[in-house]
Amino acid sequence: MLPWRRVLRPLAALLLTAAVAVFPAATAATATAATAAADARPAAGWNDYTCKPSAAHPRPVVLVHGTFGNSVDNWLGLAPYLKNRGYCVFSLDYGQLPGVPFFHGLGPVEKSAEQLDAYVDRVLAATGAAEADLVGHSQGGMMPRYYLKFLGGAAEVNALVGIAPSNHGTTLAGLTNLLPYFPGVEDLLNEHTPALADQVVGSDVLTKLNAGGDTVPGVRYTVLATKYDEVVTPYRSQYLSGPGVRNVRLQDLCPLDLSEHLAIGLFDRIAFHEVANALDPARATPTTCASVLG
């Protein structure tokens, strides 16, 4: 065995174990800050269960955060953007692990899809709408497809907009190809952070999800991708195939857009403009570099 492999194997396992161990040790201050942010949401008109959809925007929008995200921080940019345009906007936390505050989207994709199913039911009951639209970032753009395909979500959802979604898994720029060289690391991923393992190219979850086609009838799909994505790689693996699909590379709309995986979901107003277009295609306007001012 080469010396570097003797060193890297235990080091990789140690680093991953340490990372997992850090989450339960998150400080009370972090949890308090997250709670305070959550309490502020209704004041901003977001997650307001008294909101009734208008004739112009008859469907509530449910925002689905990504891996390590949460219902607040992932949407500090997009939620107000949509609310200011007349939408009833909601966001959920899913994929929580015991003892891990703030960092969510870590549980098994199948269980997270069940949480989304229940949450959409809650939103529809509160708003009186027949259907919702879903907008998700990263895992949040892929996981809802499990709900649509296997949990009856197609009857409750009009459109799914995925922002840098992990639809066909990721190699993390080839890093996941190293897993076979580090015995035990993949087991740690599966045991402690199932959602990460579920998003690796070729995982059982993705194989099941994509078997027989990427889409289900009755749902419109939009994928927003950036060629600078360093997390879901290669970025074209985010694209979907099938009826009712629109795949968009932001750089085709604005060559100056340098957003990578996080920026595209957190504050890229070019992406936000395309989200608005996807939610209301009848009123869509061209997305250009000037859309950052909209």
NORCORDA-V791277 format. One line per field, one symbol per residue. ss: DSSP state (~ for helix, > for strand, _ for the rest). phi: phi as a letter, one per 30 degrees, with the letter a starting at -180 (. if undefined). psi: psi as a letter, one per 30 degrees, with the letter a starting at -180 (. if undefined). A space follows every 10 residues. Layout:
BEGIN
ss->???
phi->???
psi->???
END
This chain:
BEGIN
ss->__~~~~~~~~ ~~~~~~~~~~ ~~~~___~~~ ~~~~~~~~~~ _~~~______ _________> >>>>______ __~~~__~~~ ~~~_____>> >>________ ________~~ ~~~~~~~~~~ ~~~~~~~___ _>>>>>>_~~ ~~~~~~~~~~ __~~~_>>>> >>>______> ____~~~~~~ ~___~~~~~~ ~~_~~~~~_> ___~~~~~~~ _________> >>>>>_____ ____~~~~__ ____>>>>>~ ~~~_______ ~~~~~~__~~ ~~~~~~~~~_ ~~~_____~~ ~~~_
phi->.deddddded dddddddddd ddedcedddd dddddddddd dddcicicdc dcedddbdcd cccbdcdica dcddbdcddd edddcjcdcb bbcbidceic dicbicdeed ddddddeddd edddddcidd bbccbbcied cceedddddc cidddcbdbb ccchdcdcib chhjdddded dbejdddded dcbeddddcd eidddddddc dijdbbdjcc cbccbbdcdc ccbddddddc bkdicbcbce ddcbeddcdc ddddcdbddd dedddddddb ddcdbecbed ddcd
psi->kkefeeeeee eeeeeeeeee feefgklfee eeeeeeeeff eefggkhjgf kkkleeifkl kkkjlakgal fdefgfeeee eeefggkjkl klklhkkkgj lejahflkee eeeeeeeeee eeeeeefglf llkkkkkbef feeffeeeef ggffffkekk jkjhlheglk fhhfefffef fikfeeeeee eeieeeefgk kgleeeeeef kglfllkfkk kkkklkfgkg ejklffffll klkgkjkkke ffejffjgka eeeefegjfe eeeeeeeefi ffgklkkaff fff.
END
